[in-house]
């Protein structure tokens, strides 16, 4: 490799290269041992070791992977560079509601335990004046909410008894991170702090907090509810039951996953001889504080910035497309209008010379204005099409005219033949006469226009254009559809009665099918 007359070529022996890689080898060894320990399997229990990624092509990496699993031969059946991206795409499709995929069983677990900490209030006492309650003393408590290797997309509900707002701190690990470090996001294991906004109560109330380990492996406090006994509803039910002589209903029962708690409530209810209590649940606001990552305001700002970047990129793409359209038009028309080429016979010599000059000026202008706005290229293309547009239109008319003439003549002749064979019923005579007259007028118009067109050159604008031919053909087809509708209905009725249709009806149906194909 030469740069400024300096040769940067060099050679290195494998032994020197391996010596340079020894620090990386130690890291790879740690990763392999950690993977085996996390799996909980002996190397002999592993059937296949598949390696992927660009680094798997390095010989010492493959050698270390093989030795870590008892010298097994490594499998490389997948595309080493694309398999991870393909797996991510499949997982995204599985999670999305917009795509349907085959059923894949994916068992994801969290590699770290998640601990939740809180301040536990102690008993409180009245202050010296007896007109209030002193702020209770608090102790730090914590619990592992999601142990290591817990499955993802898991929800747990915890119950707290509080009389005012309280905070929950979340972190990875087994509670070795202090609440202060979590609240300040000052520890790498900190997951943030969540404040449950509970209005101040006169006594401790039950608060149920729902913790979620999402399908993406992230932790969050998804919701919190204040659970209270609905005394007003209970009294109303009791009075209603006394008036009607029926026992009170129990539509809402406190749910508790604890078996012991259920037994206690059941025994208490049977001992008191009363029915289960109705509960009122009030959603509480959960405010995340100090979570890792960007704040909502910062996320919104960056989303807006991303949208601006997308809009700017789309503007650049559109501008490049319009510029390419202009350049392509200049090159194709300059070669196409040359004598003997595609459009050579459809432009006069004077217009050709003027158009070539205009195209040359447009090309010179284009290479000096590559970064102009999109609309500038659109306007320049429209300017060139003032002369080039009629040339292209004459060419297209000349190419399509013979086929459309044949279609119009065929539609008129077939309709006339069907009219001659038809047996008009009540109300059909007028429709057939209208169709016959339209066919005659169309053929007469076609003859006159063909004669006028024959006197013109290809450089002149045509008088027998495709729009007129298409309109005449469609008009005949429309009148034929109206005139022969009853004939086809009679044909279908005859077939349903077991009587074969007459040749006239069959011809009419076949004619209609041919007309439909011609129009399409």
LOVOSE-217107 format. One line per 8 residues: their letters; for each residue x negated, y, z of C-alpha. Coordinates in steps of 0.5 Angstrom, whole numbers, always signed. Layout:
N
A> X/Y/Z; ...
This chain:
520
XXXXXXXX> +0/+0/+0; -3/+7/-2; -1/+13/+1; -5/+20/-1; -11/+15/-3; -11/+11/+3; -10/+4/+3; -6/+1/+9
XXXXXXXX> -6/-6/+7; -8/-11/+13; -8/-18/+15; -7/-22/+21; -8/-29/+24; -2/-33/+27; -6/-34/+33; -7/-26/+34
XXXXXXXX> +0/-25/+32; +3/-30/+37; -2/-27/+43; +2/-20/+41; +8/-23/+42; +7/-27/+49; +11/-21/+53; +17/-22/+48
XXXXXXXX> +16/-30/+49; +17/-29/+57; +24/-25/+55; +26/-31/+51; +24/-36/+56; +28/-32/+61; +34/-32/+56; +34/-39/+55
XXXXXXXX> +34/-41/+62; +39/-36/+64; +44/-39/+58; +43/-46/+61; +44/-44/+68; +51/-41/+66; +53/-47/+62; +52/-52/+68
XXXXXXXX> +50/-57/+63; +44/-61/+62; +40/-61/+56; +42/-68/+55; +49/-66/+55; +48/-61/+49; +50/-65/+42; +48/-59/+37
XXXXXXXX> +44/-53/+38; +46/-48/+33; +42/-41/+32; +43/-35/+28; +41/-28/+27; +35/-26/+23; +30/-27/+29; +31/-35/+28
XXXXXXXX> +27/-35/+22; +21/-33/+27; +17/-40/+28; +15/-39/+35; +23/-37/+37; +25/-44/+33; +20/-48/+37; +22/-45/+44
XXXXXXXX> +29/-46/+43; +28/-53/+41; +24/-54/+47; +29/-51/+52; +34/-56/+50; +30/-63/+50; +26/-62/+43; +33/-63/+39
XXXXXXXX> +33/-61/+32; +36/-54/+31; +42/-53/+26; +42/-47/+21; +49/-49/+18; +51/-42/+18; +49/-36/+15; +44/-33/+20
XXXXXXXX> +45/-26/+18; +53/-26/+17; +56/-31/+22; +56/-26/+28; +60/-21/+24; +65/-26/+21; +66/-28/+28; +68/-21/+30
XXXXXXXX> +72/-20/+24; +76/-27/+26; +77/-25/+33; +79/-18/+31; +84/-21/+26; +87/-26/+32; +88/-20/+36; +91/-16/+31
XXXXXXXX> +99/-16/+30; +98/-15/+22; +94/-21/+20; +96/-28/+21; +90/-33/+22; +90/-41/+23; +90/-43/+31; +83/-42/+34
XXXXXXXX> +82/-44/+41; +77/-39/+44; +76/-39/+52; +72/-33/+54; +70/-32/+61; +67/-26/+65; +60/-27/+66; +60/-23/+72
XXXXXXXX> +64/-22/+78; +68/-16/+80; +69/-13/+87; +74/-8/+89; +73/-4/+95; +77/+0/+100; +78/+4/+106; +82/+0/+111
XXXXXXXX> +85/+5/+116; +85/+3/+123; +91/+5/+128; +92/+12/+129; +94/+16/+135; +98/+23/+137; +94/+29/+138; +93/+33/+144
XXXXXXXX> +99/+37/+142; +104/+31/+141; +106/+35/+134; +102/+31/+129; +98/+25/+128; +90/+25/+128; +87/+23/+121; +86/+15/+122
XXXXXXXX> +79/+12/+123; +77/+8/+117; +72/+2/+115; +70/-1/+109; +72/-7/+106; +72/-11/+100; +74/-17/+96; +72/-21/+90
XXXXXXXX> +78/-20/+85; +75/-24/+79; +70/-29/+81; +64/-30/+76; +67/-35/+70; +74/-32/+71; +78/-33/+64; +80/-26/+61
XXXXXXXX> +86/-23/+60; +88/-25/+67; +92/-21/+72; +92/-20/+80; +97/-17/+84; +94/-14/+91; +98/-12/+97; +96/-6/+101
XXXXXXXX> +100/-2/+107; +99/+5/+107; +102/+12/+108; +98/+16/+104; +94/+16/+97; +88/+12/+98; +82/+10/+93; +80/+3/+90
XXXXXXXX> +72/+2/+88; +71/-3/+83; +64/-6/+81; +60/-12/+78; +57/-17/+83; +59/-19/+90; +60/-12/+94; +53/-10/+94
XXXXXXXX> +54/-3/+91; +57/+2/+96; +63/+6/+95; +59/+13/+95; +55/+10/+89; +61/+7/+85; +65/+14/+86; +59/+18/+84
XXXXXXXX> +58/+13/+78; +51/+12/+81; +49/+5/+80; +49/+1/+74; +54/-4/+77; +59/+1/+78; +66/+0/+74; +69/+7/+77
XXXXXXXX> +74/+9/+82; +82/+9/+82; +86/+14/+86; +93/+11/+88; +97/+17/+88; +102/+15/+94; +106/+21/+97; +105/+22/+105
XXXXXXXX> +110/+17/+108; +112/+17/+116; +110/+10/+116; +106/+5/+113; +109/+2/+106; +108/-4/+102; +104/-2/+96; +103/-7/+90
XXXXXXXX> +97/-6/+86; +96/-10/+79; +88/-11/+77; +87/-13/+70; +81/-17/+67; +83/-15/+59; +82/-19/+53; +76/-15/+51
XXXXXXXX> +73/-17/+58; +74/-10/+61; +77/-8/+68; +82/-3/+70; +87/-2/+75; +93/-2/+70; +99/+0/+75; +101/+1/+82
XXXXXXXX> +108/+0/+86; +111/+3/+92; +116/-3/+95; +121/-1/+100; +128/-4/+102; +134/-1/+99; +138/+0/+105; +143/+4/+102
XXXXXXXX> +144/-1/+97; +144/-6/+102; +150/-2/+106; +154/-2/+100; +154/-9/+98; +155/-11/+106; +161/-6/+106; +164/-9/+99
XXXXXXXX> +163/-16/+101; +167/-14/+108; +173/-11/+104; +173/-17/+98; +171/-22/+103; +166/-25/+99; +158/-26/+101; +154/-20/+98
XXXXXXXX> +150/-21/+92; +142/-21/+92; +140/-20/+85; +133/-17/+87; +128/-21/+91; +121/-19/+93; +116/-24/+90; +110/-26/+93
XXXXXXXX> +105/-31/+90; +104/-34/+97; +107/-40/+99; +106/-39/+107; +109/-32/+106; +115/-35/+102; +116/-40/+108; +116/-34/+113
XXXXXXXX> +121/-30/+109; +125/-36/+108; +125/-38/+116; +126/-31/+118; +132/-30/+113; +135/-37/+116; +134/-35/+123; +137/-28/+122
XXXXXXXX> +143/-31/+118; +143/-26/+113; +141/-26/+106; +135/-23/+103; +134/-16/+102; +134/-12/+96; +128/-8/+94; +127/-1/+91
XXXXXXXX> +120/-1/+87; +117/+6/+85; +112/+7/+80; +106/+11/+83; +101/+14/+79; +94/+11/+78; +88/+16/+77; +81/+13/+74
XXXXXXXX> +75/+17/+77; +68/+17/+75; +69/+11/+70; +63/+9/+66; +64/+12/+59; +67/+18/+56; +72/+22/+59; +79/+22/+56
XXXXXXXX> +78/+30/+54; +71/+28/+51; +74/+22/+47; +80/+26/+44; +74/+31/+42; +70/+26/+39; +76/+23/+35; +78/+30/+32
XXXXXXXX> +71/+30/+30; +71/+23/+27; +78/+25/+23; +74/+31/+21; +68/+27/+18; +73/+22/+15; +77/+28/+11; +70/+31/+9
XXXXXXXX> +68/+25/+6; +74/+24/+3; +74/+31/+0; +67/+29/-3; +69/+22/-6; +75/+26/-9; +70/+31/-12; +65/+26/-14
XXXXXXXX> +71/+22/-18; +73/+29/-21; +66/+30/-23; +65/+23/-26; +72/+24/-30; +69/+30/-33; +63/+28/-35; +66/+21/-38
XXXXXXXX> +71/+25/-42; +65/+30/-45; +61/+24/-47; +67/+19/-49; +70/+25/-53; +64/+27/-56; +62/+21/-59; +69/+19/-61
XXXXXXXX> +71/+25/-65; +65/+24/-70; +66/+22/-77; +68/+15/-78; +69/+14/-70; +75/+13/-66; +78/+20/-66; +75/+22/-73
XXXXXXXX> +81/+22/-77; +85/+26/-72; +82/+32/-72; +80/+37/-77; +73/+39/-79; +74/+46/-76; +77/+44/-70; +71/+38/-69
XXXXXXXX> +66/+43/-70; +69/+48/-64; +70/+42/-60; +63/+39/-60; +61/+46/-58; +65/+47/-53; +63/+40/-50; +56/+42/-50
XXXXXXXX> +57/+48/-46; +61/+44/-41; +56/+39/-41; +51/+44/-39; +55/+48/-34; +56/+41/-31; +49/+40/-29; +48/+46/-26
XXXXXXXX> +55/+46/-22; +54/+39/-19; +56/+41/-12; +62/+45/-14; +69/+44/-11; +74/+39/-13; +79/+44/-17; +73/+47/-21
XXXXXXXX> +72/+40/-24; +80/+39/-25; +80/+46/-28; +74/+45/-33; +77/+38/-35; +84/+41/-37; +81/+47/-41; +77/+41/-45
XXXXXXXX> +84/+38/-46; +87/+44/-50; +83/+41/-56; +82/+34/-54; +89/+32/-51; +93/+33/-58; +87/+29/-61; +88/+23/-57
XXXXXXXX> +96/+24/-57; +96/+23/-65; +91/+17/-64; +96/+14/-59; +102/+15/-63; +99/+12/-70; +97/+6/-66; +104/+5/-63
XXXXXXXX> +109/+7/-68; +109/+1/-73; +111/-4/-67; +116/+1/-65; +119/+2/-72; +120/-6/-72; +123/-6/-66; +128/-1/-68
XXXXXXXX> +130/-4/-74; +130/-11/-71; +135/-8/-66; +140/-5/-71; +140/-11/-76; +141/-16/-70; +147/-12/-67; +150/-11/-74
XXXXXXXX> +149/-19/-75; +153/-20/-69; +158/-15/-70; +160/-18/-77; +160/-25/-73; +164/-22/-67; +172/-23/-66; +174/-17/-63
XXXXXXXX> +179/-17/-57; +183/-12/-54; +179/-6/-53; +173/-9/-56; +174/-6/-63; +172/+1/-61; +166/-1/-58; +164/-5/-64
XXXXXXXX> +165/+1/-68; +161/+6/-64; +155/+0/-64; +156/+0/-72; +156/+7/-72; +149/+8/-68; +146/+3/-72; +147/+6/-78
XXXXXXXX> +145/+13/-76; +139/+10/-73; +137/+7/-79; +138/+13/-83; +134/+17/-78; +129/+13/-79; +128/+13/-86; +128/+20/-86
XXXXXXXX> +123/+21/-81; +119/+16/-85; +119/+20/-91; +117/+26/-87; +111/+22/-84; +108/+20/-90; +107/+27/-93; +103/+28/-87
XXXXXXXX> +96/+27/-85; +93/+24/-79; +90/+31/-77; +97/+33/-77; +102/+33/-71; +107/+27/-72; +114/+28/-73; +116/+21/-72
XXXXXXXX> +114/+20/-65; +114/+14/-60; +119/+18/-56; +124/+19/-61; +123/+11/-63; +124/+9/-56; +130/+13/-55; +134/+10/-61
XXXXXXXX> +132/+3/-59; +135/+4/-52; +141/+7/-54; +143/+1/-59; +141/-4/-54; +145/+0/-49; +151/+0/-53; +150/-7/-55
XXXXXXXX> +150/-9/-48; +157/-6/-47; +160/-9/-53; +158/-16/-52; +159/-16/-44; +166/-19/-45; +164/-24/-51; +158/-27/-46
XXXXXXXX> +163/-27/-40; +168/-31/-45; +162/-36/-47; +160/-37/-39; +168/-38/-38; +168/-43/-43; +162/-47/-41; +165/-48/-34
XXXXXXXX> +171/-51/-36; +167/-56/-40; +169/-53/-47; +162/-52/-51; +162/-44/-53; +163/-42/-60; +157/-41/-64; +158/-33/-64
XXXXXXXX> +158/-33/-57; +151/-37/-57; +148/-32/-62; +151/-26/-58; +147/-29/-52; +141/-30/-55; +141/-23/-58; +142/-20/-52
XXXXXXXX> +136/-24/-49; +132/-22/-55; +134/-15/-54; +132/-15/-47; +125/-18/-49; +124/-13/-54; +125/-7/-49; +121/-10/-44
